[in-house]
Amino acid sequence: MLMGYREYARHRGVSLGAVQKAVRAGRITANDEKKIDSAVADRDWDVNTDASRVAVSAVEATAPLAQKEISFATPSGEGGDKSSTEELTGSDNNASRYRESRASREFYVAAKQKVEYEQLLGQLINVDEAKRIAFTSFRAIRDSVLNVAARVKDQLAAETDPHVCEELLERELSAALASVDVVKLNAEADD
């Protein structure tokens, strides 16, 4: 069926400019009266268009219109011709895989940039650094708490009132835990 450029653009689900560009590039042909045979142009469009350069939205919009089977001859290994059928969907598998890979790559690039930004703001630290900070902090807390027994053993031995012993232990343990300054420990560990 012969169509004008605008009518073919509507039929194909693309812009008028896309049809004009395809004609100029020779991907589809128009007759002397500037009319396009839609059946031939659809086949030529699918075969001659580099799907990796097609916008994703354009492929999604035209895919239902372009799904059809086209028969063509391919050379066989014995030197004769063999008829084969291929389904063309408006984009080939390589283009789809390329777009998926590109989207995945862009996702990871954006994630990396977000991590770097959060590190610059001081909201995020390296896992090894966090492990070192935790180890140093917990070791200091452990040492401080374990030293409480050595400091209060004589006072506890002399005391007979359990409430006084409890108060003494609570006071010493609280002081031991409060004495650990994580910021100071990390500054010392960095030196």
C-alpha positions as CSV (number, residue, x, y, z in Angstrom):
1,M,0.0,0.0,0.0
2,L,1.4,3.4,-1.0
3,M,1.6,6.0,1.7
4,G,2.8,9.6,2.1
5,Y,5.6,10.4,4.5
6,R,3.2,11.5,7.3
7,E,0.9,8.5,6.8
8,Y,3.8,6.1,6.9
9,A,5.2,7.8,10.0
10,R,1.9,7.2,11.8
11,H,1.8,3.6,10.5
12,R,5.3,3.0,11.8
13,G,4.8,4.9,15.0
14,V,7.7,7.3,14.5
15,S,8.0,11.0,13.8
16,L,7.9,12.5,10.3
17,G,11.5,13.5,10.7
18,A,12.5,9.9,11.4
19,V,10.9,8.8,8.1
20,Q,12.5,11.7,6.2
21,K,15.9,10.8,7.7
22,A,15.4,7.1,6.8
23,V,14.6,8.0,3.1
24,R,17.7,10.4,2.9
25,A,19.9,7.7,4.4
26,G,18.6,5.1,2.0
27,R,17.3,2.8,4.6
28,I,13.9,2.9,3.0
29,T,12.9,4.1,-0.5
30,A,10.2,6.4,-1.9
31,N,9.0,6.5,-5.5
32,D,9.2,9.6,-7.7
33,E,5.9,10.8,-6.4
34,K,7.2,10.7,-2.8
35,K,5.1,7.8,-1.9
36,I,6.3,4.9,0.2
37,D,5.3,1.2,-0.2
38,S,4.6,0.3,3.4
39,A,5.2,-3.4,3.1
40,V,8.6,-2.9,1.4
41,A,9.5,0.0,3.7
42,D,8.7,-2.0,6.8
43,R,10.9,-4.8,5.8
44,D,13.7,-2.4,4.7
45,W,13.3,-0.4,7.9
46,D,13.8,-3.5,10.1
47,V,16.7,-4.8,8.1
48,N,18.6,-1.5,7.5
49,T,18.2,0.1,10.8
50,D,21.0,-0.2,13.3
51,A,19.0,-1.2,16.4
52,S,21.8,-0.1,18.8
53,R,21.2,3.5,17.7
54,V,17.4,3.4,18.2
55,A,16.1,5.0,21.3
56,V,14.6,2.5,23.8
57,S,11.2,4.3,23.7
58,A,11.1,4.1,19.9
59,V,11.8,0.4,20.0
60,E,9.1,-0.2,22.6
61,A,6.6,1.9,20.6
62,T,7.3,0.2,17.3
63,A,7.9,-3.4,18.4
64,P,4.3,-4.5,18.2
65,L,3.9,-3.0,14.7
66,A,7.1,-4.5,13.4
67,Q,6.6,-8.1,14.5
68,K,6.2,-10.2,11.4
69,E,7.9,-13.0,9.7
70,I,10.0,-12.5,6.6
71,S,11.4,-15.3,4.4
72,F,14.7,-14.9,2.6
73,A,17.2,-17.2,1.1
74,T,20.5,-18.0,2.8
75,P,23.4,-19.9,1.3
76,S,23.7,-23.4,2.7
77,G,26.9,-25.3,3.3
78,E,26.4,-27.4,0.1
79,G,26.4,-24.5,-2.3
80,G,22.7,-24.4,-2.8
81,D,20.1,-22.0,-1.4
82,K,18.1,-22.8,1.6
83,S,14.9,-21.0,2.6
84,S,14.9,-19.7,6.2
85,T,12.5,-17.6,8.3
86,E,13.5,-15.1,10.8
87,E,11.3,-13.0,13.1
88,L,12.2,-9.4,13.1
89,T,11.0,-7.4,16.1
90,G,12.2,-3.9,15.5
91,S,15.4,-4.6,17.5
92,D,17.8,-7.5,17.5
93,N,19.1,-9.4,20.5
94,N,22.5,-7.7,20.4
95,A,20.9,-4.3,20.7
96,S,18.7,-5.4,23.6
97,R,21.7,-6.9,25.4
98,Y,23.7,-3.7,24.7
99,R,21.0,-1.5,26.2
100,E,20.7,-3.8,29.2
101,S,24.5,-3.8,29.7
102,R,24.6,0.0,29.2
103,A,21.8,0.5,31.8
104,S,23.6,-1.8,34.2
105,R,26.8,0.1,33.7
106,E,25.1,3.4,34.3
107,F,23.5,2.1,37.5
108,Y,26.9,1.0,38.9
109,V,28.6,4.3,37.8
110,A,25.8,6.2,39.6
111,A,26.1,4.0,42.7
112,K,29.9,4.5,42.8
113,Q,29.5,8.2,42.5
114,K,27.0,8.2,45.3
115,V,29.3,6.2,47.6
116,E,32.2,8.6,46.8
117,Y,30.0,11.6,47.6
118,E,28.9,10.1,50.9
119,Q,32.5,9.4,51.8
120,L,33.4,13.1,51.1
121,L,30.5,14.2,53.4
122,G,31.8,11.8,56.1
123,Q,28.6,9.8,56.1
124,L,30.3,6.6,54.9
125,I,33.6,4.9,55.7
126,N,35.5,1.9,54.4
127,V,34.6,-1.5,55.9
128,D,38.3,-2.1,56.9
129,E,38.4,1.3,58.6
130,A,35.1,0.4,60.5
131,K,36.5,-2.9,61.5
132,R,39.7,-1.3,62.8
133,I,37.7,1.3,64.8
134,A,35.4,-1.4,66.3
135,F,38.4,-3.6,67.2
136,T,40.3,-0.7,68.9
137,S,37.2,0.6,70.7
138,F,36.1,-2.8,72.0
139,R,39.6,-3.6,73.1
140,A,39.8,-0.4,75.1
141,I,36.5,-1.0,76.7
142,R,37.5,-4.6,77.6
143,D,40.8,-3.5,79.1
144,S,39.1,-0.7,81.1
145,V,36.4,-3.0,82.5
146,L,38.9,-5.8,83.4
147,N,41.0,-3.3,85.3
148,V,38.0,-2.5,87.6
149,A,38.6,-5.7,89.6
150,A,42.2,-4.9,90.3
151,R,41.3,-1.4,91.5
152,V,38.5,-2.2,93.9
153,K,39.4,-5.6,95.2
154,D,40.8,-4.3,98.5
155,Q,37.8,-2.0,99.1
156,L,35.3,-4.8,98.4
157,A,37.2,-7.1,100.8
158,A,37.0,-4.7,103.6
159,E,33.3,-3.9,103.0
160,T,30.6,-6.0,104.6
161,D,27.5,-4.2,103.4
162,P,26.3,-5.7,100.0
163,H,24.6,-2.4,99.0
164,V,27.8,-0.5,99.4
165,C,29.7,-3.2,97.5
166,E,27.1,-2.9,94.7
167,E,27.4,0.9,94.6
168,L,31.1,0.7,94.5
169,L,31.1,-1.7,91.6
170,E,28.5,0.3,89.7
171,R,30.5,3.5,90.2
172,E,33.8,1.9,89.1
173,L,32.2,0.2,86.1
174,S,30.5,3.4,85.0
175,A,33.7,5.3,85.3
176,A,35.6,2.6,83.3
177,L,33.1,2.7,80.5
178,A,32.9,6.5,80.5
179,S,36.7,6.7,80.3
180,V,36.9,5.2,76.9
181,D,37.0,8.0,74.3
182,V,36.5,6.4,70.9
183,V,37.5,9.6,69.0
184,K,40.8,9.8,70.9
185,L,41.5,6.1,70.4
186,N,41.0,6.5,66.6
187,A,43.2,9.6,66.5
188,E,45.9,7.6,68.3
189,A,45.5,4.6,66.0
190,D,45.8,6.9,62.9
191,D,49.2,8.2,64.2
